[in-house]
Amino acid sequence: MSRRRYHERSDEEDEASPKRRRQENEKEGIEPSLKSLIYKLGDRKQSKASIESNLESLANVLVNDIAHHKPILLKILSQCVIFLPEKLTLYTTLVGLLNAKNHHFGADFVDTMVRNLKESLKTYAFDRAKLIVRFLADLVNCRAISSSSLLKLFDSFVEVTIEEANIPQVRSDWYVFAVLAALPWVGKEMSEKHTEKFDKLLRSIGDYIKGRRQKVYHPALRVWSSDDPHPQEEYLDCLWAQIKRLEADKWILSRILRPYFTFEGQLINSLQHTLPQIIPPSHRDDAEYPLPRVVFRLFDYTDVPEDLVLPGAHAIERFLIEEQLEYLLDQYYIERKDCTTQLLQFQHNFFERDEKIPIHYMIVETMFSQLLRLPTPPHIEIAYSAIFFELSKTEPDSIPQILAQATELLYDRMDTMNLVCMERLCHWFSHHLSNYQFTWSWDEWPTALEGDEDTPKQKFVREVLKRCLRFSYHGRLFEILPDNFHVLVPPKPEHVFDFDNESAAGYELAKKLTKKMQERESDSNDMMLFLRDLPNFDPSDTKPILEVFIQVLLHLGSKSYSHSFAALNKYHTVIKQLVPSEEMQTYMLSCIYKVWKNSPQTMCVLVDKLVRAQIVEAPSVANWMFSTEMSPEFTRFFLWEILNSTIKKVNDNVDKQQRDYEDMRDRLDATKRSMDFDQKPDDALTEDMVEKKEELVEEAQSLQKNLFLIVFQRFNMTLTDHLVRCESAGEDYNTCWYKWSIERLQQIFLTYHEQVFKYMSTLEMLIFTTDTDPHILEVFQRFCALRA
């Protein structure tokens, strides 16, 4: 390039720079304004004008911005599809009006949706894909998309069900579910314009749901083992029944706000765009499809006030409302105040104004359905407690009463409730009570005093009271409970010290250790020398000294968790040397349990500390749990809290090591590429460093595999012993203990299904063989069917 041309170009760029910067500033300023304008559409506090007039005004404003800000508008409206699904019909109407005024914009929007749908399917973002399919379906009502092209999309989705036999059922289930979830919005249009083809589509779906699907997993996902008073329906079966009910009602969707019908005169002559052929991406082994579910039902029409009408279990409105409420919970659960606001104003954006829907009841039911969902709730448990509390503050005249009613219904059905669901309910209820000064009508639960402590209702109340201790103090429980309930109060959470009596075998050693630990200059090295100088010190058998040492250490640190942690940190090296093997680590846990058996919370905290400090390995925790000494505590919730916490730490470590390895590998590859271009590398990473990190990944995975093998092997042995013993004695094996234990086995499978699936072939070969008792093997088979 000549110098003259270079200077000419530089001058032109200098002149254009202010103009370009001005355009960029205008763009940055217009986007927030348009977002605010579009996002607030339909908000109750936005305007007193009708939604229809707001829609028309907004469409008239936006159509003038298309020429200058089309990309921004496409981006904002695409975000509304995903992040504001409760306003579905408002935004489909808005897009329909814009398409009627500028069909080029309508075509660009449809193209954007198609690209987003393909990308979502490719990246397994199935929730987003379902929302896009639903939005495209409702655009048919706005005359923006041709119904024939949408029918072809549905056909391509349903064709997934006839793929080769080794494709997992969860893949077919999702594509069928995506179609069924969209049919309420477009079923009437399809049945009128494409009767024969639409009937063929429905027959194909019906044949799949009623014929080829296997539901071995269904019992594992039920909240209750009984169908009284509400059937525990599988989610696809329930939705299909709701769709068939809607078909029988001529596809008439009542109660739902659908403003595009008001603009029929403007939309009727719009250019309808044709969707391109969308073929679902092929199945890949690393694909993770949504797991099946069981539909949760708590209320029926007899539980709500007479002036409100609760949609029936097979009414499509029940599905649509619950689906929208779940979207809101998923979107706003982190901020309880925002979530509460969105839940309570949902009725304004979704229903016709004269509808008498018991929305507060449905909010409570939907939140409990998420909290008690198996295998795991969608969000952390404390989020539901926080939102319930905020709802109660915002609607004090209705929500607290509904919550109390729901709690009574749940308690009444406690005998058939899954143990894991009972445990979550226990966590929520104890936290809920702590927000209301532990006030409850305990006198109305006399059944909690019947039977032994393993009967469901008594177990629930006992565990609730143990959790309440974490939010209060021991004496408070006696104040809030009736006298006859005092027998259910747990022991005072005090530690036990066996060596404060001169007649105790280790009294003299405990006295010496106490004095030694209280010396300011005492440290790990000094303490280890002291122990080695003891006349009865045997390096091959340190159990006698270990028990005294641990009891003295915890006794001196019993004032608070901080004191206990400080003592453990101070003598970390000593403890590590005293417990070099899994057997010794298991014995140390037994020693700790002797001290803190009256305080389950302290046991949870101390074991957590020991695992984090790598004093105790995870397999040792599992072996201690299944030891003979802990058999009386086997069904206590705190023991499983410890195991779940331990498994989670192991899983988190595997994930962390894997992420670090992949990051190091990427950086090393980048370094090699930069060296190819004679650039100086950013760091000193070497192949040896990456290989060492890979070894850490393999070690972490080996520990994880070993832990699961130990847990499942011990489960198998414990349950088999029970079954054989009952058979030999001619007794019924199906006791409360057996129910709790078999459901704990099921919990481990379901909660950690992503990790356990990696070792499924090993488990099938070593533990869950054909020789395994059928009752135990059935749990394994349900787990295998979960992602089959």
N, C-alpha and C positions, 0 to 999 in steps of 0.2 A: 504494500500500500504506500502511495506517495505521501510525502510530508503534508502536501497541500490537502489531499483527501482526508488525511488523518485529522488535521486541524478543523476542516469543515465538519467532519463527523463529531468531533469533540464539542465544537460550538453548538451544533444542533442538539447534542445530548444535554449541554448546559442549559439551553433554552427550554428543553422539554422537561428537565428535572423538576422545576417548581410545579409545572402542570401535573406531572405524574405524582408528585408528593401530595398535591392538593386532591387529586382523585383518590389516592389511597386513604387520605384522612377522611374524605367524604364517605368512602366505603366503610371505614372503621366506625364512623359515626352513625351510619344508616342501619347497620346490622343490629345493634342493640335496640334501636327504635322499632324496627320491624319485628324483632323477637318479642318485645314487650307487647306490641299490638296483637300479634298472632297468638302468643301463648295465653293471653288473658281472655281470649274469646270464650264466652259462656260463663265466666266467673260471676258469682252472685254479686260481688261488690263492684263489678266493673260498670254496670249501667242498669238503670231501671227499665230501659227499653226492652222489647221482646228479643228473643234470640234470633228470630227471623230477620228483624230489622237490623240487628247488629251484623248478621252475616252479609246482608246485602250492602250495607255501608262499607264493611271491611273489603268485600270483593271489589267495590267501585274504587276504593283507595288503592288496593294492590294492583289492579289491572293497569293503572298508570305507571306503576313502578317496574313492570315487567321489562320494558325496553331497556332500562338502565341497570336493574338489579336482579335480573333473572337468576343467576347462580345463587345469590343469597336467598332468594325466595325458595328455590328448589331445596336448598340445604335446610332451611328452617322448617319447611313443611315435611321433609323427610324425617327430621328429628321429632316432629309432633306425632308421626305414625308410631314411633318406638316409645317415646317418653311420656306421651299423654294419651294412652289408649282409651281412657275413660271418656274422652271427647271424640270418639271415633266418628259418630254421625255428623258432628259439627264440622270436622275437617274434611270429610268426604264431600259434604255439601259445599264447603268453600272451594275445594278443588273443582267440583262440578260447575260451579258458577264461573270460576276463572276459565275453565275449558270452554264454556259457552261463549265467553267474551273473547277468548284468544285460544283457538284450538292448537296453535303451535306450542304454546306453553303447556297445554294439557298433554300433548305428545311427549314433550321433554320430561314432564313429571312422571308419566307412565314408564318411560325408558329408565329414569332414575330408580323407580321402584323395582323394575325388573333386574337391573344391575345389583341393587341391594339384596334382592331375594336370592339371586344366584350366589353372591358372595357369602351370604348367611348360611346357605346350605353347604357350601364348599368348606366353610370354617366351623361347621357344626354349631352355629349360633341359632339353635332351634327355636328359642323363645322369640327372637327377632323375626325369624322366618314366618312363624305362625301369625304374628301381628301384621306382617306385610301381606300375607295371603288373605287375611280377614279384611284388610283395608282395600285390597284390589277387588274383593267380592262386593263390598259395599259401594264401590265406584260404579258398579253396574247399575245400581239404583239411581245414580246421578247422571246416567247416560254418558259416562266418560270412557267406559270400557265395554266392548261387545260381549254379550253373554256367551256366545258360541266359543270365543277364544278362551274365556274363563273355564268353560266346561272342558275344553281340551287340557287345560292345566290340571284340573281335577282328575281327569282320566290318567294323565301321566303320573300323578301322585299315587293313584290307586293301583296302577300297574306294578308298583314296587312289590305288592303282595304276591305276585306270581313270579318273582325272581327265583334263581336257583335255590335249592333246598338248604344250603349251608349259610344263607343270610340270616342274621339274628332276627328274632321276632320283634324285638324292640324297635328295629328300623321300620318294619312294615307298620307297626302300631302307630308310630309317630306320623307317618305320612297319611294314614287313614284318619288319625285324630285331627290333623291340620285341615283336612277337607271337611270333616264333620263339624268342626268348630266354626267354619265359615258358612255352612249351609243355612243357619238361621237368618242370616242377612240377605241371602240371595236365593233361597229355595223357592219362593213364590215365583220369581222371575223365570227361573229355570224350568219349573213345572209347567208354566204357561207357554213358554216359547220353544222348549226342547223336550217335550213330554217323553217321547220314546227313548232318547239318548239319556235323559236324566234318570228315568226308571231303570235303565240298564246299569247306570253308575250305582244307584242305590242297591240293586240286586247284587252287584259285585262286592260292595261293602258288607252287605248282610251275609253273603256266603262266607266271607273271610271271618267276620266276627263270630258267627254262630257255628262255623264248621271247622276251620283249619287252626284256630288259635288254641294254644295250650296255656293253662293258668295254674301251673303247679305252684307258683310263687304266691298265689292269692292268700292262703292262710297265714303266711309270714308277714303280710302287710296289714292285716286287720288290727284295728284298735281294740275291738271286742271279739271274743270267740263266738258270741251269740248274735243272732239276727233279730232278737227281741229287744226293743221295739222297732228298731230300724235295720233293714237289711244292709250288710256290709258288701256293697256292690263294687265290682272292679270298674275302673274309671271308663274304659271304652264301652263296656256293656251298658253302663248307666247312660252315657252320652248317646249311644245308639237308641236306647229306649226313649230318651227325650226327643230325639230327632223323629222317631216313628210316631210319637205322640203329636209332634208339630205337623207332620205330614197328614195325620188324620184330621187335624184342625185346619187343613187347607193352607198350611204355611203362613197362617196369620200370626204375626208377631205383635202382640198387644203390649201396652204399658211402656214400651221403650220409645224414647224421644227420637224422631226421625224427621228432621226439619226439611229434608230435600223434597218431601211430598208437597210442601207449600210452594216450592219453586218449579213444580212440574211444567208450568207453561213456559218458563225460560229454558228448562233443560231438555225438553222434548225434541228440539231440533238441533241439539249439540252433535258435533262430530264424534262418533264413538271410535275409540282406538282399538286396534287388534293386538292382543298380547302375542309376542313371538313364542315359538316353541321352547318350552322350558323342560329340560330332561334332568331329573334328579341325579346328582353325581353318584358314581359307583361306590359301593360299600368298600371301606378300608378297615383293616383290623384295628387300627388305632382310634377309630371313630367311637365317641361316647354319646349314646343316644339317651334321651330322658328315660328314667326308670318308670315302670308302671306304678299305679297308685290305687288305693281303695278310697271310695268316696265317703267322706265323714258327714254324718247326720246327727244332730243333737236335738233340734227343736222340730215340732210339727205344728199343725194349725191349732191344736188345743192348748199350746203353751203360750200363744201370743194373745194380746187383747182382742176382744171381739170386733172392734172397729178397724182392725188391720187384717190384711189378707196375705198369709205366707204362701208363696208358690209351692205347689206339691213337689215331691221328690223327683217326678218325671216330667215336670213342667220345664220347658226350655228356658223360661225366665230365671229359674233357680240357678241353672248353669251359667247363664250370662252374667247375672249379678255377682255370683261367687267368683267368676273369672275376673271381672273388673275389680272387685275388692282385693283379690290376690295381686293384681297388677299394681295397685296403689301401695299395698304393703311392701312389695318387692322394691318399689321405686323410692319410698320415703321412710323405710323402717329405721334408718339411722337417726333421723331427727324426729323425736316423738311428737313435738308440737306441730310440725308440718304434716306429719302423717295423720294426726288426729284431725286437723283442719280438712285435709283432702278426703278422709273417710266420711266425715260428717256432711260435707258439701257434695259428695258423690251423687246423691239423689237428685240434686239440682241439675246436674249435667247429663243425667242418663235417663230419667223417667219423665213421663208426662206429668204435668203439674198436679193433676187431680188424683194421682195414684196413691193408694193407702198401703204402702209396702212397709213391713216392720224392719226397716233398715238397721236399726240398732241391734235387733236380734240377729240379723244376718251378719253384721260386722263381728259380733261376739262369736258366733258359730264359725265363721271363716278363720278368725284368729286362732281358735282352739284347734281347728282342722290342721293349720300349719304347725302349731306347737306340738301336736300329738302325731304328726305324720311320720310314718316309717318308710325308709330306714332312719332318716334324720330330718329334723325341721329345716326349712330353707334358710333360716337366720338364727343367730344366737338366741338362746332362751330368754335372756334378760331383756331383749328388745320387746318381747310380747308383754312382759310385766310392766315395762315403762310405758308402753302405749296404752295398756289397760288402765293404768293409773291416770294418765293424761285424759283419756276418754271419760273417766269417772269424774275428774275435776271439771271438765268442760260441760258434761251433761249429768249433773248430780241427781237429777230427778228420775233418770231412767237407767243409765248404764250400771250403777252399783246394784240396783235391784235385779237387773238381767244377769249380771255376773253371779250374784248369790243364787239365783234360780239355776243357772248353768252348773254351778258347783254342786248343788244338791242333786241334779240329774246325773252328773258324773259320779258322785259318791254312790248313788243308788245302783249304778251299773258297775261298781268297782269289782264285784266278784268275777266278772268275765273280762276285765280289762287286761291288756297286755302289760307285763311288768315294766317294760321300758317306758310306756306311756304313763303308767302310774308314777314312776320315778320323776318324769318331767312335770307331771301335775303336782307332785309333792313339792318340787322346787318352786313352781309358780305360786302355789297356795301359801307356802310359808313366807315368801317374799311379799305377797299380797297382804297377808295378815300383819306383817311388820309395818306396813304403811297405814294401818288402821288400828294401831295400838293393840293388836292381837285379839280384837273383838270378834267373836263368832258365837253362833247359837249351838254350842256343843251339846246341850241337853237334847237336841233333836237328832243326835247320832248315837243312840244307845246301843245300836248294833256293833259299834266299835269295841264294846266291852265283851262281846260274845266270842266264844271259841278261844283258841290259843293265839300266840303272837304271830303266827304265820298265816292266819286267815286274812284274806285281802283287806277288809275294811279296818281291822285292828292294825295290820301292818302299815297301812297308809297313814293312819292317825299317829302311830308311834314315830314313823319316819318324819312326818310333818313337825312333830314336837322337837325331834332332834335337830332339824334344820332351823327351827325357831330359836334354838339356843345360840345359833350363830349370829342372830340379829338382836339378842336380848341377854338376859341372865337367868340362872336356874330358878331363883325364887319367883321370878315373874310368871313362870309357867304355873306355879301353884296358885297365884293370884287370879289368873284368867280362867282357870279350869274349874268345873264343878268338882266337889269332893270325890265323887265316884270315878272321876277320870284321873285322879292323882296316881293310880297304879300304872298308868301309861307313861308317866313322866320318866325320862331317862335318868340314870344316876348323875350325881353332881360331877361335872367334868374336872375332877381332880386327879393328880398323878398318884401312883402307888409306889412306895419305896420299901423294898423287902428287907433292907439291911439297917434299919434304925432300931432293931431289937437285938440286944446282946446275945440272945439265944440263937440268932440266925447264923448259919454256917459261914457266911462270908462277912460277918460283922467287922472283924479286925481289919481285913483287907479294905473294906469300904471306908473305915475310919482313916486308914493311912492314905488312901486315894483322895479322900475329901480334903485332908490337910495338904496333900501335895498339890492338888488343883487350885487351892485357895492361895498358894504362894504366887506372888506377883511375877517372880522371875521364871516360873515354870513354863516350859514350851514343849513342843513335840519331841525334840531330841532328848531333853532332860527327862520327860515322862517315859520315853521308850527305854532309856537306861535304867530308870527306876523299876519298870516292870520286869526287865530282864534279870535284875538282881534279886527278885523275889524268889524265895526257896522253892515254891511250887510252880514256877514258870516252866512250861513245857512247850517249846516251839511247834511241836507236832500236834498239840492239843491245847489251844488257847481258850476253849469254851468257858472253863470256870472263871478265868480272869476276865474274859470279855463280858460276861454277864454282869459282874460286879462293876467293871469299868463303865459300861453303858448306863447302868442304873444310877451310879454316882454322878456321871456327867449330866444326865437328863434331870436328876434331882436338883443339882446346883443351877441348872438352866431353866427350871420350871416356872420362873417368875413371869416370863413372857417369851414370845417367839424370838425376839431379838436376842435374849439371853441364850436360848437354845442354839440359835444359829451361830452366835459368837463362840460358844463352847465347841460346836462341831467344827467350825473353821480353825479354831486354835489347835485342836488335836486331830486334824484331818489326816496327817501322815501316820500317826499312831493307829488310827482306826483302819486305814488302808493296809497296814502291816498285820493287823490282827485278823482281818477278814480277806485273805488272799484268794479264797475259792468261793464258788457259788454256795457250797454247803455252809461255810462260815457266814456268808452274807445273809443267807436264809435264817441262820440261827440268830444273827444280830437283830433282824427284823422281829423275830419272836421275843427277844429281850426288850425291844422298844415297845412292843405290844403289851407286855406285862406291866410296863410303867404307865402307859397312856391308854389302856383298854377302856377307861371310862370317858375318854374324850376322842370320839371318832374324827373330829375336825383336826385335832392336833396330830393324830396318826397320818391323816392325809397330807398335812403340811410337812411333817418331818420326812416321810417317805419321798415326797416330791423333792425336798432339799437334798436328800441322799442320792437320788438318781441324777439330779442336776450336777451335783459335786462329783459324780462318777465314783462314789464310794460303793454304791450298790448297783449292780447291773440289772437290766430289765428282766432277764430270765429268772434271776433270783427272786424278784418280786412275784412273778407268776408262780414259781414253785412254793413260795411261802403261803400264798393265797390258798393253794390247793392242799396244803399240809394238813395232817390229822389234827394238829393243835387248833387250826382255824376253822375246822368243820362246824362248830357251833355258830360261827359268825358268817357262814358261807352265803346266806341269803341277805345279809345286811347291806344296805345301799352304800355305806362308806367304803366297803371292801372293793366294790366294783368301780367306785369313783377313783380309787387308787389305781386299779388295773387300767382303766380307760385313760387316765392321765399318763400312765407309763407308756402305753402303746402309742399315744399321741406324740409323746416326746421322741420315740424311736422313729415314727413316720416323718415327723418334722425334720429330724436329722438326716434321714435319707433324702428328702426333698432338697434340703439346704446343700448337702454335699453334691447332689446331682446338678443343681443350679450353678454352684461354684465351678464344678468341672466343666460344664458347658461354656461358662463365661471364660474360663482360662483357655479352653480349646479355641474359642472364637478369637480371643486376643492373640493367641499364638499364630493362628492362621493369618490374622491381619498383619502381624509382625513379619511373617515370611513374605507376604505380598509386598509390604513396604520395602523390604530388603531387595526384592527383585527389581524395584525401581530406584535403587541406590539411595533410598531414604533412610534416615536414622530411626531405628525402632524406638517406640515409646517406652518400653520397659525391658527388663532383663529376663523375660519368661523363656524357659527352655523346655525341651521335650521331656526331660527327666522330671521337672516340676509337675507337668501335666500328668505324667504317668503315676507319680506319687499320689496326686489328687484322685486319679482313677482308682487306685488301690483303696483309698479311703471310702470311695463310693461303694466298692465291692464289699468292704468290711461292714459298712452300715447296712447294706442290703442283706448280708449274711446274718447279721444280728437280728434284723427284722424277720427274716425267714425262720430263724431259730426260735424267736419269741412266739410266733404264731404256731409253729409246730408243737412247742411245749404246751401252750394254752389249749389247743385242740386235743392233744394227746391226753392231758390231764382231765379235760372235760369228758372225753370218751371213757376213760377209766372210772371216773367218779360216777357217771350216769350208769355205766354198765354194772358196776358193783351194786347200785341201788336196784336195778331191774332184776338182777340175778337173785339178790337177797329177798325181794318181794315174791318172786316166783317160787323160790324154795319154801318160803313161809306161807304160801297160798294167800298173800295179801294183795290188795289193790295197789299197783305201782303209782297210780295217778294221784299222788298226794300234793299238798300245797308246796312242799319242798321240791318235788319233781317239776311242778309247773314253773316255779321260779327258776330252777336250774336250767331246764331245757330252753326257757325263754332267754336266759343270759347267753347260752350258746348261740342262739339265733341272733341275739343282739350283736355279738362280736362279728359274726358273718356279715350282717347287714350294715353295721356302722362302718366297717373297714372293707367294704366290698371291693373298692378300687385297688387296695393293696393285696387283699387275699386272693383275688382272681389271678394274680401273677403266679401264685403257688398252687393253683387248683389241681394240676396234674400230680404234683407231689403229694398233696393231701389225699387225693383219690387213691394213690398207689400205696401210701404208708399207713394212713389212719382210717379213712372212710372207705374201707374195702367191702367186698360182698359179705365178709364175715361179721361186719359191724351190725349191732342190733338194729332192726328196722325202724324203731322209734327215733334213734339217733341219726341213722342214715337219711331219714326223711327230711330232717332239717338241712342237711348238706344238699340234698336234691332240690329243695326249694331255693336255696341260695344259688345253685348252678342255673336254675331256670330264670333267675332274675334278669340276666342279660343274654339269655339264649335267643 
